[in-house]
Amino acid sequence: MTERFGSYQNELYLQGLGGQLPPCSTDATKLESSAREIMAAGPFSYVAGAAGSGATARANREAFDRWRIVPRMLTGATDRDLATTVLGTRLPAPVAVAPVGVQSIVHPDAEPATARAAASLGLPFILSTASSTSIEDVAAANGEGPRWFQLYWPGDTDVCASLLDRAKKAGYTALVVTLDTWTLAWRPSDLDQAYLPFLRGDGCAVPFTDPVFRGLLEKTPEEDPTMAILRWIGLVTGTDRTWDQLPFLREHWDGPIVLKGIQHVADARRAAEAGMDGIVVSNHGGRQVDGAIGALEALPGIVSAVGDRMEVLFDSGIRTGADVLKALALGARAVLVGRPWVYGLAHAGEEGVRHVLRSLLADFDLTMGLSGHRRLADLGPESLQRA
């Protein structure tokens, strides 16, 4: 039976009759301001901040505004089917929970809360290497839900192989390799507060529970956390990878491999030629290169170049159901959503994450129907018009 995501609005209205309001706004564009009021300054700036002046983060939103949906009438869109298959995973909707690290600075329930919320909706949970919870513990929280593993590529090949082996054994089915964050960008919002959670030991649970990484240390992370932190930071920052290193990943991962951070057509073609299964068109939510193009601007050209050879996913700037529709109409197979549900986590833990995701799905479902689209296959460039 097709999931009726749009019925969430009826549920909210009915709860209102009993005086119950949502745990946070149903408008994802308002969540940042409300989260600012309840989060500590350092964690909030870490989540909300961007590179440099924030120009790229603004460009992400502006790119969506340059496209407008052209509604069609009398299409029989009463019932919609939003189901799809992405990277071999059957999904009720083309939405995945983007990898976000250090969730312990947002809420004490951290990644397990998000993993449970994602599983309850059947959406893929993508675990960050910078998790504040171990690979195995997040998998246990996620249960039978679909889950993928995001890799920040360690410089030590044995440590990298160990992380991949653990993820595979714990039921993570796809590998999402982030390419654009091999070193941290200039992020004034963090620098002004001299706040980097990793230096405090937050977001280090994956290496600290890894037997190979622990074997590199003279003292365990419990005995000497400072040296363990510095050793790990040295392994995952400061070195850019090259295309000829990709075979190592294929050697140690037998499932789908996706490269995240692709914005140039030439890089998309290189990924396809390297035998990658997919890419994520993304600028890391504007967190890495100030003054870069909005991610959505890159999407149509990349889809045209490689969309027939690999799965093209999209990330950076998704806030509304209309945003999801626009990205899919421009050729994305699915979208990744990040900051909105992080703010939901801050507001109400697992319940907050679930609410934000359900709100996005309901908005997308209703926008699909009201614009005259019954199936994802109905979407295409003709669904939009340049503003």
N, C-alpha and C positions, 0 to 999 in steps of 0.2 A: 504494500500500500504506500502511495506517495506521501511523504511527510508534508504536512500543512504548517510550515513555519510561520506563516502569517497569522495563524490563530493565537500567537502569543499576545497580540494586542487585545484580543477578547479576554484572555486570561488576566491581563493587567487591569482592564476596566472592571472586571468582576471582582477582583481583589480589592479594588477601590471602594466597592460597596460596603466592605467590612472595615474600611479605614486603613487598609494596607497599601503603602506606596512602594515603588521599586527601590532596591537598595542604593541605586544611583541613577543618574539621568539616562533616559533612552536615547538621548542625542549625544553621540560620541564626540562631537565637536565641543561639547561643554565639559567633558570629563577631566581634561587637563586642569582647568581652573578650579574645579571642586577638589581634585586630588591635591593640588597645591596647599589647600587649607588643612589637610589631614596628614600629609606626609612630612617627615623631617626634611629640612632644606637640602642636605646632601643627597639623599636618595631621590628626592623629587628632581633635582637638577640632573642627576645621572640619567634618569629615565627620559625626561623631557628635553634635555639639552641636545644641541646639534653642533656641527663643526663651524668654527669661525663665526661669521655674522648671522648664521642661520639661513642664508640665502637658498641653499639647496632644499632644506625642509620646507621653506615657503614655496619654492618652485614645484615641489611635489603636489601641493594642493592647487596651485595655479594651473598646473597641467590638466587636472581634472576639470577645472572650471572652463577650460578652452573647448571642451566637448559638451554637447547638449544632446539629450535623448529626444528622439522624434517619436512620440507615441502613435500607435496604430489602433484603430477601432474595429469592433465586431470580428474579433479573431477567435472567439470561443475560449478565452484564456481563464475560464473559471477555475479549472484544475491545472496546476503546473507540475512538471516533473523536473526537479533540479539535480537529480542524481547524475553521477559521472564516475569515471574511473581515472585515477591519477597515480602514475608510477606503480601501476599494478594493484592499487588499493581502491576498492569500491567505496564511494563516499555518498552521503545523502545530499551533499551540496558541494560546490567547488571552492571550499574555504578550508584553509589549514591554519593552525595556531603557530605563528612564527616563533622562531627560537629567540628567547630573551633570557639572558643570564642573570645571575645574582638576585633571584626573586626573594631571597630571605630579607633583603633590605626594604622590600615593599610590604611583605606580610609574613608573619612567623610560619604560616603553613606552606609558604613558598611553592616550589615546583609540584609537589604532590597534589596540592589543591587545584592547580591549573590542569594537571594531567587527568584528575578525576572529572573535572568539568568538561574537558574536551571529550573524554571517553563517553560521558553521558549523552553527548550529542552526536557521537560517531565521527567526529572531526579528527584529523591527524594532529597529534601533539608532537612538536619538534623540540627535542631536548638540546639545549645549548651545552657545549663543552664547558662553558663558564657557569654551570649549574651550582647551586648551593646544596644540592642533594645528589646522592650517588646515582649512577646509571641504573643500578639494580633496584634501588628503592623507588625511583620514579616509575620504573616498569611495573613494580608491584602495585603502586597507586593507580596506574593507568589500566591495569587489568587486561580485559579483552579489547580495549580500545586500540585503534591504529596509532602507531608511533614511528617516528623517524629520528635519526640522530644527526645533529649538526656538528661539524668538525672545525675547530680551530686547529690547524695543522701543526703538531709539535715538531720541533727540529730533530728530535731523537726518533729514529725509525722504529726502534723496539717499543718505545712508549706509544707511538702512534698505532702500531700494529696491535698492541695490547688493548687500547681503547676501542678499536674497531672490533676486535674479537669479543670484548665484553658486551658491546652494543648488539652485535649479532646474536649472541647467546641469550640476551635479555629480550629478544623479540622486536628489535627495531629493524624495520624492513627496507628503508631507503636511507641513503647517506647524502646529506646536504653539506657541501664543502664551501664555507665562506672564504672568498678570495680577497675581499676589499679591506680587511681589518688585520693585516699582518703587523701593523703598528697603530697605536692610537693617534687619531687626528688631534689638531689643536682645538680643544673644546673649552672655551672660556668659562662656561657655567660650572664645570667641574674644577677648573684651575683656580677660579676666584675663591673657591672654598677649600682648595687643596684637598679635594675629596676623590679618592680612587678606592673603591671597595675592596679590590683584590689585595691591596697592601695591608688590609685589615683581616685578611683571611677569608673574606666573603667570596663566594663564587669559585672556590677551589676544591669542592667535594669530589669532583671527577678524578683529578690527579691524586689527591690525598688518599683515595681508596683504591688506587691502582698499584698492584704489586710490583710492576716493572719500574714505575716512577719511584716508588718508595725504596726500591733497591738501589737507586742512584744516590740516595742520601746517606750521609754519615750518621745522622740522627733522624728519628721519625718526625713527621709533622707535629705530633703531639708533644714531643720533647723539645723541638726547636722549630716552631712555626715560621719564624722570620726567614730562616735559611731555605725552608721548603717553599715558601711563597716566592722568594727571589729566584730560586732555581726554576720554578714553574714559569714565572713571567719571562725568564730568559729563553725558555724553550718555545714559547708561543708568540713572542713578539720580536721584531727587529729584522726578520728575514723574509723577503718576498720569494715566493715560489716561482717556478717556470713550467712551461707547458710540457717539457720532457720528463717532469716528475710525476705526471698523472698516472702512468702505468703502475706505480707503486700502490696507488689506491685501488686500482682494479685487481691487483694481485691479492689484496687483503680484504676485498669486499665483493661478494658475489651477487649482491642485489643492485637495484638502480642507484646510479650516482648522478647527483645534480650539482652544478656549479652555481653558487649564489654570488651576485654582485656584477653580473654581465650587463653592460650598457652600450657597448659598441658592436656594430654588425660584424666587424672582422673578428672580434673575440667570440661571438656566437658561432661563427663559421668554424673557428679553430676548435671550439668545444665539440661541435658535431663531428668534425674530422677525427678528433681524438676518441670518438666512440662513447662520449658521455650520453646518458639517457635523457638528460634535461638540463635546463638552466633556469635560474630565477633572475629576471630583470629587476634590478634593485640597486639603490644607492645607499643602502643601510639606513633608510629613514632620514637621510641628510646628515648623518653623524660622522662621515669620513672626509668628504671633499667639499669644501665650501665653494659656492659659485658653479656647481655642476648642473647639468640639465635635470629637469624633473624626470623621474623614472618613466612615467607614462609616455613622455615624448619619445623615448627610445623604443617602446614596445612595438609599434606597427612595423617599423623597418626590420627589426629582429625577427618578428613572426614571418614576414615575407621572405627573409633569407633562409631560415632554418626550421620554420614551423612544420614542414612536411617530413623532417628528419628526426625531430626530438620534441619532447614536451617542453613548452615554454610556460613557466609560471611567473607570477608578478608579485612584487612586494614594494612597499614604500608609499605611504600616503593614504591607504585605504581607511576610510572613516564611516562611510554610509553604504546602504544598499545600492544607491545609484553609482557609487564608485566601483563596486563589484561588477555591476552590469557593464559599465563603460570599459573596464579592463578586459572583460570577457569578449565584448563586442570587437575590441581591437586585437583579439587573437589569443589572449591568455587562456591556458587550460584551467587554471585555478589561481586563486590569490592567497597570499599570506597576510594575516593581520596581526599587528603587534601592540603598539602602545595603548589602544583603547581598552583591551582586556587587562593590561597591566594596571591601569587606573581602576578597573573594576576589582582587581585583586586587592588593591589598597583600600578600597571602600568596604568590601565585605568578603574577602577571602574567596573560597570556592564559589559561594553563591554569587558574588559580584562578577567573577569571571563568566559563569554560566549566563547570568543576566545580560552582560554586554554581548556575548556571542549570540544568544538567542535574539537579542534586539537587532543585531546586524543581519541575521538570517531572515527574520521577519520582514525587515525593511526591504531586503533584496527580493524576497518572495513576492511581496505586495507590489514592488516597483516593476518586477517582471510582468505580473498580470496586468497592471494598470497601463503599462506601455504596450500591451498587446502581444507579449511573448509567452508561449506555453512551455517551450523546452529550451535548453541551452543551445541546441543546434539552430534555433531561430535567430540567435544573435549574430550580428555581423556588422561591418562598417556602415552598412545602410541603415542600421538602427540609430546612428548618431549623425550629428551635424556639427561642423566646426563653428564655434561661437564667433 
